[in-house]
Amino acid sequence: MNGAAVIQPSPIPFYTVLVLYLGIMAFIGWYAGRKTNNIGDFFVLSGKAGVVVSGIAYFSTQFSMGTFLGTPGTIYGVGYAGMAISVPGAVFCMILPALLIGRKLITLGHKYGFLTMADYLTDRYHSKNMSGVLGVMMLFFLVPMMGAQIIGAGVIVHVFTGLPEWVGVVGMGIIVILYCMTGGMKGAMMTDVIQGSLMIATAVVTFIVSVVMGGGFSNINHTLQSMNEAYLTFPGANGYMPWTYYVSNIVLWSFFTMGQPHLFTKFFAMKDHKTMFKAILLGTAGMFFSATLIEWAGVNGIASIQNIEKADQIIPMILQRGLNPFLASIFIAGIVAAGMSTIDGILVTTTGAVTRDIYQKIINKDATDEAVMKLSKVVTVIIGIIVICFGVFQPGSIFEINLFAFSGMAIFVVPILFGIYWKKATAKGAVAAVIAGIISLLLFTLNPSVKALAMGFHALFPTTIISSIVMIVVSKFTETPPQETIDRHFMA
């Protein structure tokens, strides 16, 4: 068994590889900036993304530091049952959104020039208020989601160099701000292709190294059994994964991805329907393969590494102890890539919420696209600095923060689906549904008495039911959008 301090940090190889990698990302951002000619390029690549870019960009944005650090760290304390956190959901997290909303979003996006989720909701519900509601929610929930990714950079830097975690937080934040500020979505999606490929390679190598370190599958399972038999069975150590929570996680990480603005807008960037379906096959294969292997590595790590400072460190420590310093640093860049690919997609989307959805549509309706482009660069820097501060103070674990932020944005699944499938859904119904959803989510998450009413299911289950009922009731008693708007959306 390995103790916590057997391997000393190897800063020189780590710095060498990381500086080279971040330099490449910065160059791509600069290059993308030169090719970004208008607001459509900046926010959705002007709807020209092909199969490879669409598929890899979707799954690399969906995957994050949570996938490569937070989730394996949680699994490290649970055993095999913990793999149910996201492996089953990874199979459906592109398929369900594509089937339920993807085709229509591509059609509407190309036809009416939608660039953000708020563009769609504002037009569908014929209400400027939707922009404000969505913009405020994005800031409230997506800043913490970006913060969770940047915390992971701090964990990695600490494991490989011994430096304080804030050094990694600040360094990663600055690089992402620079290439998003200059290249927008073009820069984000171009870097996503490299980052997604590196993520898959990291998952494969980490899994192989974890098996070798544990002495093979048979020895790993024997060790786990001798340590705690619960590591080998459901519901896992400490009863972490009862069947209700298992079902919740499958639905959470597949169905509710439709409410995530940074994933939602990827459909506006896709070239056409044929591109979308091919991208689904590519993205789904990449997600399922890499999620399975990296989470399995978290289980294997239980057998070979104990007494670690933070559970989130398990994957970096497997690479650090199982490979020579330069190789370990190359593949640790894959984990950095997971965080960067999520931050860049969210950062561009959040910037769009502030500059386009709040400023251009509500505060200054006469603002030109050129003015919005210039403001976007400033807002990107401001939001990036807020995220860096969030990462420095670290109010929770990567997994906990990620889950909270994801759940908050998932509430928008209700106005999205009702807007696409129910002609009588109204703006007031949509706003009321979102507000009711936020209140319900907080109550089912923070109040033990209310939480008990969910009977073991994730808070989003009862929250979505309540939000849907509010949507139907309020819509029944309020005015529907003009018939012209309804026809435009339902005849597309």
QUICOR-V902407 format. One record per residue. N is the residue number from 1. RES is the residue in one small letter. PSI is psi as a letter, one per 20 degrees, with the letter a starting at -180 (NA if undefined). Layout:
((N:RES:PSI) (N:RES:PSI))
This chain:
((1:m:q) (2:n:p) (3:g:a) (4:a:h) (5:a:k) (6:v:g) (7:i:p) (8:q:q) (9:p:q) (10:s:n) (11:p:h) (12:i:g) (13:p:h) (14:f:g) (15:y:g) (16:t:g) (17:v:g) (18:l:g) (19:v:g) (20:l:g) (21:y:g) (22:l:h) (23:g:g) (24:i:g) (25:m:g) (26:a:h) (27:f:g) (28:i:g) (29:g:g) (30:w:g) (31:y:g) (32:a:h) (33:g:h) (34:r:h) (35:k:i) (36:t:o) (37:n:i) (38:n:r) (39:i:h) (40:g:g) (41:d:g) (42:f:g) (43:f:h) (44:v:k) (45:l:k) (46:s:k) (47:g:k) (48:k:j) (49:a:p) (50:g:a) (51:v:g) (52:v:g) (53:v:g) (54:s:g) (55:g:g) (56:i:h) (57:a:h) (58:y:g) (59:f:h) (60:s:h) (61:t:h) (62:q:g) (63:f:q) (64:s:a) (65:m:h) (66:g:g) (67:t:g) (68:f:i) (69:l:g) (70:g:g) (71:t:g) (72:p:h) (73:g:g) (74:t:g) (75:i:h) (76:y:h) (77:g:i) (78:v:g) (79:g:a) (80:y:h) (81:a:h) (82:g:h) (83:m:i) (84:a:i) (85:i:g) (86:s:i) (87:v:g) (88:p:h) (89:g:h) (90:a:h) (91:v:h) (92:f:i) (93:c:i) (94:m:h) (95:i:g) (96:l:g) (97:p:h) (98:a:g) (99:l:h) (100:l:h) (101:i:i) (102:g:g) (103:r:g) (104:k:h) (105:l:h) (106:i:g) (107:t:g) (108:l:h) (109:g:g) (110:h:h) (111:k:h) (112:y:j) (113:g:k) (114:f:p) (115:l:h) (116:t:r) (117:m:h) (118:a:h) (119:d:g) (120:y:g) (121:l:h) (122:t:g) (123:d:g) (124:r:g) (125:y:j) (126:h:l) (127:s:p) (128:k:h) (129:n:h) (130:m:h) (131:s:g) (132:g:g) (133:v:g) (134:l:g) (135:g:g) (136:v:g) (137:m:h) (138:m:g) (139:l:g) (140:f:h) (141:f:h) (142:l:h) (143:v:g) (144:p:h) (145:m:g) (146:m:h) (147:g:h) (148:a:h) (149:q:g) (150:i:h) (151:i:h) (152:g:h) (153:a:h) (154:g:g) (155:v:g) (156:i:g) (157:v:h) (158:h:g) (159:v:g) (160:f:i) (161:t:i) (162:g:i) (163:l:q) (164:p:q) (165:e:h) (166:w:h) (167:v:g) (168:g:h) (169:v:g) (170:v:g) (171:g:g) (172:m:g) (173:g:g) (174:i:g) (175:i:g) (176:v:g) (177:i:g) (178:l:g) (179:y:h) (180:c:h) (181:m:h) (182:t:g) (183:g:i) (184:g:b) (185:m:h) (186:k:g) (187:g:g) (188:a:g) (189:m:h) (190:m:g) (191:t:h) (192:d:h) (193:v:g) (194:i:g) (195:q:g) (196:g:g) (197:s:g) (198:l:h) (199:m:g) (200:i:g) (201:a:g) (202:t:g) (203:a:g) (204:v:g) (205:v:g) (206:t:g) (207:f:g) (208:i:g) (209:v:g) (210:s:h) (211:v:g) (212:v:g) (213:m:h) (214:g:i) (215:g:k) (216:g:r) (217:f:g) (218:s:g) (219:n:h) (220:i:g) (221:n:h) (222:h:g) (223:t:g) (224:l:g) (225:q:g) (226:s:h) (227:m:g) (228:n:o) (229:e:h) (230:a:h) (231:y:h) (232:l:i) (233:t:r) (234:f:q) (235:p:j) (236:g:r) (237:a:p) (238:n:j) (239:g:k) (240:y:h) (241:m:m) (242:p:r) (243:w:h) (244:t:g) (245:y:h) (246:y:g) (247:v:g) (248:s:g) (249:n:h) (250:i:g) (251:v:g) (252:l:g) (253:w:j) (254:s:f) (255:f:g) (256:f:i) (257:t:i) (258:m:h) (259:g:i) (260:q:o) (261:p:h) (262:h:h) (263:l:h) (264:f:g) (265:t:i) (266:k:h) (267:f:h) (268:f:h) (269:a:i) (270:m:q) (271:k:g) (272:d:a) (273:h:h) (274:k:g) (275:t:g) (276:m:g) (277:f:h) (278:k:h) (279:a:h) (280:i:g) (281:l:g) (282:l:g) (283:g:g) (284:t:g) (285:a:g) (286:g:g) (287:m:g) (288:f:g) (289:f:g) (290:s:h) (291:a:g) (292:t:g) (293:l:g) (294:i:h) (295:e:h) (296:w:h) (297:a:h) (298:g:h) (299:v:g) (300:n:h) (301:g:h) (302:i:h) (303:a:h) (304:s:i) (305:i:p) (306:q:r) (307:n:l) (308:i:q) (309:e:g) (310:k:p) (311:a:h) (312:d:i) (313:q:i) (314:i:g) (315:i:g) (316:p:h) (317:m:h) (318:i:g) (319:l:g) (320:q:h) (321:r:h) (322:g:i) (323:l:r) (324:n:q) (325:p:h) (326:f:g) (327:l:g) (328:a:h) (329:s:h) (330:i:g) (331:f:h) (332:i:h) (333:a:h) (334:g:h) (335:i:g) (336:v:h) (337:a:h) (338:a:g) (339:g:g) (340:m:h) (341:s:h) (342:t:g) (343:i:g) (344:d:g) (345:g:g) (346:i:h) (347:l:g) (348:v:g) (349:t:g) (350:t:h) (351:t:g) (352:g:h) (353:a:g) (354:v:g) (355:t:g) (356:r:g) (357:d:h) (358:i:g) (359:y:g) (360:q:h) (361:k:h) (362:i:g) (363:i:g) (364:n:n) (365:k:i) (366:d:j) (367:a:p) (368:t:r) (369:d:h) (370:e:g) (371:a:h) (372:v:h) (373:m:g) (374:k:g) (375:l:h) (376:s:h) (377:k:g) (378:v:g) (379:v:h) (380:t:g) (381:v:g) (382:i:g) (383:i:h) (384:g:g) (385:i:g) (386:i:g) (387:v:g) (388:i:g) (389:c:g) (390:f:g) (391:g:h) (392:v:g) (393:f:h) (394:q:m) (395:p:i) (396:g:a) (397:s:r) (398:i:g) (399:f:g) (400:e:g) (401:i:g) (402:n:g) (403:l:g) (404:f:g) (405:a:g) (406:f:g) (407:s:h) (408:g:g) (409:m:h) (410:a:h) (411:i:h) (412:f:i) (413:v:h) (414:v:g) (415:p:h) (416:i:g) (417:l:g) (418:f:h) (419:g:h) (420:i:h) (421:y:i) (422:w:o) (423:k:h) (424:k:j) (425:a:p) (426:t:r) (427:a:g) (428:k:h) (429:g:g) (430:a:g) (431:v:g) (432:a:h) (433:a:g) (434:v:g) (435:i:g) (436:a:h) (437:g:g) (438:i:g) (439:i:g) (440:s:g) (441:l:g) (442:l:g) (443:l:g) (444:f:i) (445:t:g) (446:l:h) (447:n:o) (448:p:h) (449:s:g) (450:v:h) (451:k:h) (452:a:h) (453:l:i) (454:a:i) (455:m:k) (456:g:i) (457:f:q) (458:h:q) (459:a:h) (460:l:h) (461:f:f) (462:p:h) (463:t:g) (464:t:h) (465:i:g) (466:i:g) (467:s:h) (468:s:g) (469:i:g) (470:v:g) (471:m:g) (472:i:g) (473:v:g) (474:v:h) (475:s:h) (476:k:h) (477:f:j) (478:t:r) (479:e:p) (480:t:q) (481:p:r) (482:p:q) (483:q:h) (484:e:g) (485:t:g) (486:i:g) (487:d:g) (488:r:h) (489:h:h) (490:f:i) (491:m:j) (492:a:NA))
